[in-house]
Amino acid sequence: MKNIYLLGLVIVLFTSCESKDKRYTQQSPEIETVKKHIANYNSKSYDTTVYSDTAKVFFNNSKTPILVKDIVAYHKANDENYSSRGFTGEDPEYEMVVTDEGKTWVNCWLDWKATMKGNGKEIDMPIHLTYQFIDGKIVREVGYWDPTEVVLNLQAIEAEKNATLEEDASDASE
């Protein structure tokens, strides 16, 4: 009887000492993948191999994804608006979490800085990006930021262009 109690105690001790997977960390291969992805964005060397073939990217929306085949064109089109742009590397924060459902997500909070090509205006804004991983590949990327300052500057640049065109047309007709 004494042996049964001892055996039971040993089983309880071994099962309670069972190691559990980390559900939160600030160091993981997935975080390193995101850091590499950010560095590639900054150097404009868009490496889509970090994505799964069916990955979906959502920037400031949750309904209309950008597909992997279109992501390079998306970034290149936006790059036309800036003489320089990129994440600053000032106080970045990265974390990986595993949800109750077993989904792996990497979150990052970064500062992004750009200089508008049309007027030289500098823009500095915080950005939150989150990435879902399956088998070491990004299957979903979601990014949120306030684009107001960029949009207002693009509108001002366009208005300036239109005013110049109208002025030139007026001068030509005189």
Buried (B, 14 or more C-beta within 10 A) or exposed (E): EEEEEEEEEEEEEEEEEEEEEEEEBEEBEBBEBBBEBBBBBBEEEBEBEBBBEEBBBBBEEEEEBBEBEEBEEBBEEEBEBBEEBBBEEEEBEBBBBBEEEEEBBBBBBBBBBBBBBBEEBEBEBEBEBBBBBEEEBBBBBBBBBEEEBBEEBBEBBEEEEEEEEEEEEEEEEE
